[in-house]
Amino acid sequence: MTDEHAAPDLRIVRGTANEEELAALIAVVTDAYEREATDAVAEQSRESAWQRTQRPLRKPLRRDIPWGRFSG
């Protein structure tokens, strides 16, 4: 297992499992977890040249300043 991903937390809550069954369970779950973690990559959205050249129309409003700036 790689150091990039944390190991999944496995707990047996019912029954009794011997060492071979636990080893098989850990191997299967760890493999499935690693495959899902490597496949879970979000696609980056492509920005067009037109979108890159657009400037904002105005600065965003500051919500921390009350209306009129001199109130209170």
CORPETA-V224913 format. One record per residue. RES is the residue in one letter. SS is DSSP state (H for helix, E for strand, C for the rest). Layout:
res-><RES	RES>
ss-><SS	SS>
//
This chain:
res-><M	T	D	E	H	A	A	P	D	L	R	I	V	R	G	T	A	N	E	E	E	L	A	A	L	I	A	V	V	T	D	A	Y	E	R	E	A	T	D	A	V	A	E	Q	S	R	E	S	A	W	Q	R	T	Q	R	P	L	R	K	P	L	R	R	D	I	P	W	G	R	F	S	G>
ss-><C	C	C	C	C	C	C	C	C	C	C	C	C	C	C	C	C	C	H	H	H	H	H	H	H	H	H	H	H	H	H	H	H	H	H	H	H	H	H	C	C	C	C	C	C	C	C	C	H	H	H	H	H	C	C	C	C	C	C	C	C	C	C	C	C	C	C	C	C	C	C	C>
//
